[in-house]
């Protein structure tokens, strides 16, 4: 009888173990801000540091500004910036917005800039800044930025030679499975003014060229305008590898030529 | 089965004679369980007595020195009584009604009308299953055919080894678990075509259970068997041994099998490339019987297959490994109101590698210009227990089981073009299946001639993926948030057996079942289906598939002859199948997603006759037919075999046995053209011959077989890719028993 009980208990325990649902191990830890230094200048005893989540590249970049004095981080009253590309015989800016206190870490100010060309023989980028310190001092200067070329920016022109800068805003690192798909679109009114375009219709089509003349698409939702030049949809990569996503802009019933982003999707 | 046997035989209850001189117990040779309600007859066939609930009967050996013992489910046995005789072992035989079909795979010395096993020792498992009426196989080459019961394969049937859940690791179904049990290790097949055994099978699905041979308490035995076949150069070597200690309390059995084959040749001397295989199978079991009557058994199977060609597929299996272990505790009988009969704990892991490095990938139609090595793995743990209980004067059988399984599968795609980045897909990632069920079985005797059986089962089943990224694919595809998918599933059956007289019986079953999609249907991703050429994605939100199955069976049986006709009708509701995903499909890549597509029906029947004309000649005929229709699309379901059958004649003379067989199938013109890419199949008939002779006092047996004698070039309708069957081949087998 003892043997009977032993085996009975063993089997019941096994069944209970199987019946038990898996633990919900939701990770509530907020990931810390991981920044890399981009450049640093010192003006009037203040050290202005520019940091970013990745090396600056063509397309959208989130820039983090930090002000220090005597090694102590201080919070400025305001920061005003303007990216500038010096091409020798001409200069132009880029789409950007002004820095605001970063929600994820209030020691930083944060802004977004869309570099529309890489640094190199054609020219170099600097960001002009004006900072109001906590003591109402005004400091200004410029900080050089090295911008690498990337696949995340392209442009297209309409029949009237109006240019549209199309930025692949998300996913920054495409992975297999569901990804937010966000484009950011600007146009150029002048060399210093690049307003967002909010009234476009986007027709996108992801495609995996698998070689041998064959390939296929994957599940996706066409992005739609959500304001400030953003167009949001989603894309669901079925596999890793090199994907292309074509984008056709329709502006006031005018269908512009197709542009194509080509990029690598990683398995996750 | 034993209990059903009990009830059947109670119809023929005869008060036992009161002679007390000799008390003898009847035992099942395979499991040493008592054989109850067996008929004990004298030389004239008059019933003297029957065995009691413990298998005992009493008899006066002086009055009846020679008896014949017969029991439903067992071979009749003639016994000469002597004073020291305490037990008689009966060999399990075919017990047949439409609810359950028990097929004995081990060889029998004597000829009888139940002849399924006649060629089992020289056949592999695939051929063995393919010869049973109501069963067919989906074929992808020469190896590991996928068993199908009444047109239902894979997720729509239960396929188990000793009741254990074993999930295949290959997402392309290259490794049906039947390949892990050699016929030499098969004790019996338990086939429940109607699925009415819901208390134990849990789902109401048709069930095929491979019951393995265990260690037996008898003196040392050793069997060596070898076979060689041309023209595919097939060679097979098998060694089986069993030994127990003098007390009989400890027994060990070991079996090893090695087989290897080259490409086979179809009719008209056409060599079919990529049909080679190599396989090693080892099986060890141990049994210890306690003084209390309890016993414990351990059983371990390891199976290694290498270089397995699949001409119907894009790839070949480079390696397939299976490790299947179990420990089972058998409890001695007791009179307690709540009794445990058996507790089984098991674990198994299946691993499968395949690739297409030996294929011309540059010129194929699908997945052109790339190599696609794939890997799959399943790990399953489970337990089963069953027993009897009595409550408020009603006794019933209970079955409790549970298992948890983890599945993984991936595929690389390495382009021949170095400029193209390698691609990678998770077909299954961290997919977990959990299942717990409780079943009850009740049997009632409505009258002297009518037995009723009711079974019910309640089951909790859940599936999920533990990987967020993998889950996000399905969330994006269906625009829903994914959590653990779980369902309570109910199934029930009612069966009636009407024994009109001692020859005619009528059986009826009504089965209701609920099925949750399996891990492939819910969480499979980018899985190529060779039957329709589509890539499939799972759907975690599939509704429960429900079925009503009705079947009837009429059997006429005597000691020498039997005829049996079975008819069935199975109605599917919310049938699970793939629907086209147009948005992502292209000319080269067509995708489907699983969905509940509507209703479907499968109906058909089987006919079987077994006739012993005399002690020299016996005949056997089997015919099966299926009609299967997708009612929503109003077209046939795919991979349904046509009208088919086989006829055998056995000629016995002394130590010689000659068997001739005609295996045939009608044309199949009912094909699925919307949901599949199958085509019509022509009729065929082939002739097989076998000659067996025993030598050296029956210690040595030789079997010479010629299959497809006329070298006919043909393929079955369930051969994926229309891969032809083997042409004329000749095999010589030798078996020696020490």
HADDOCK unambig.tbl for C-alpha pairs under 7 A between the chains (distance, minus, plus):
assign (segid A and resid 7 and name CA) (segid B and resid 343 and name CA) 6.84 0.50 0.50
assign (segid A and resid 11 and name CA) (segid B and resid 343 and name CA) 6.76 0.50 0.50
assign (segid A and resid 11 and name CA) (segid B and resid 383 and name CA) 6.29 0.50 0.50
assign (segid A and resid 14 and name CA) (segid B and resid 383 and name CA) 6.68 0.50 0.50
assign (segid A and resid 15 and name CA) (segid B and resid 383 and name CA) 6.69 0.50 0.50
assign (segid A and resid 15 and name CA) (segid B and resid 402 and name CA) 5.32 0.50 0.50
assign (segid A and resid 18 and name CA) (segid B and resid 402 and name CA) 6.40 0.50 0.50
assign (segid A and resid 18 and name CA) (segid B and resid 403 and name CA) 5.92 0.50 0.50
assign (segid A and resid 18 and name CA) (segid B and resid 404 and name CA) 5.62 0.50 0.50
assign (segid A and resid 18 and name CA) (segid B and resid 434 and name CA) 6.35 0.50 0.50
assign (segid A and resid 19 and name CA) (segid B and resid 434 and name CA) 6.74 0.50 0.50
assign (segid A and resid 19 and name CA) (segid B and resid 435 and name CA) 6.89 0.50 0.50
assign (segid A and resid 19 and name CA) (segid B and resid 436 and name CA) 6.25 0.50 0.50
assign (segid A and resid 176 and name CA) (segid B and resid 469 and name CA) 7.00 0.50 0.50
assign (segid A and resid 177 and name CA) (segid B and resid 469 and name CA) 5.54 0.50 0.50
assign (segid A and resid 177 and name CA) (segid B and resid 470 and name CA) 6.02 0.50 0.50
assign (segid A and resid 177 and name CA) (segid B and resid 472 and name CA) 5.28 0.50 0.50
assign (segid A and resid 177 and name CA) (segid B and resid 473 and name CA) 4.13 0.50 0.50
assign (segid A and resid 178 and name CA) (segid B and resid 472 and name CA) 4.99 0.50 0.50
assign (segid A and resid 178 and name CA) (segid B and resid 473 and name CA) 5.08 0.50 0.50
assign (segid A and resid 178 and name CA) (segid B and resid 476 and name CA) 5.39 0.50 0.50
assign (segid A and resid 211 and name CA) (segid B and resid 369 and name CA) 6.15 0.50 0.50
assign (segid A and resid 211 and name CA) (segid B and resid 415 and name CA) 6.72 0.50 0.50
assign (segid A and resid 212 and name CA) (segid B and resid 368 and name CA) 5.68 0.50 0.50
assign (segid A and resid 212 and name CA) (segid B and resid 369 and name CA) 5.21 0.50 0.50
assign (segid A and resid 214 and name CA) (segid B and resid 588 and name CA) 5.99 0.50 0.50
assign (segid A and resid 215 and name CA) (segid B and resid 588 and name CA) 6.85 0.50 0.50
assign (segid A and resid 215 and name CA) (segid B and resid 589 and name CA) 6.81 0.50 0.50
assign (segid A and resid 216 and name CA) (segid B and resid 584 and name CA) 6.31 0.50 0.50
assign (segid A and resid 216 and name CA) (segid B and resid 585 and name CA) 6.17 0.50 0.50
assign (segid A and resid 216 and name CA) (segid B and resid 586 and name CA) 5.68 0.50 0.50
assign (segid A and resid 216 and name CA) (segid B and resid 589 and name CA) 6.13 0.50 0.50
assign (segid A and resid 217 and name CA) (segid B and resid 584 and name CA) 4.69 0.50 0.50
assign (segid A and resid 217 and name CA) (segid B and resid 585 and name CA) 6.80 0.50 0.50
assign (segid A and resid 218 and name CA) (segid B and resid 584 and name CA) 5.04 0.50 0.50
assign (segid A and resid 219 and name CA) (segid B and resid 477 and name CA) 6.19 0.50 0.50
assign (segid A and resid 219 and name CA) (segid B and resid 584 and name CA) 6.31 0.50 0.50
assign (segid A and resid 236 and name CA) (segid B and resid 473 and name CA) 5.91 0.50 0.50
assign (segid A and resid 236 and name CA) (segid B and resid 476 and name CA) 5.98 0.50 0.50
assign (segid A and resid 239 and name CA) (segid B and resid 423 and name CA) 6.61 0.50 0.50
assign (segid A and resid 239 and name CA) (segid B and resid 424 and name CA) 5.65 0.50 0.50
assign (segid A and resid 239 and name CA) (segid B and resid 425 and name CA) 4.87 0.50 0.50
assign (segid A and resid 240 and name CA) (segid B and resid 423 and name CA) 5.05 0.50 0.50
assign (segid A and resid 240 and name CA) (segid B and resid 424 and name CA) 5.10 0.50 0.50
assign (segid A and resid 240 and name CA) (segid B and resid 425 and name CA) 6.59 0.50 0.50
assign (segid A and resid 241 and name CA) (segid B and resid 421 and name CA) 5.61 0.50 0.50
assign (segid A and resid 241 and name CA) (segid B and resid 422 and name CA) 5.81 0.50 0.50
assign (segid A and resid 241 and name CA) (segid B and resid 423 and name CA) 4.40 0.50 0.50
assign (segid A and resid 241 and name CA) (segid B and resid 424 and name CA) 6.89 0.50 0.50
assign (segid A and resid 242 and name CA) (segid B and resid 421 and name CA) 5.96 0.50 0.50
assign (segid A and resid 267 and name CA) (segid B and resid 424 and name CA) 6.80 0.50 0.50
assign (segid A and resid 268 and name CA) (segid B and resid 469 and name CA) 6.31 0.50 0.50
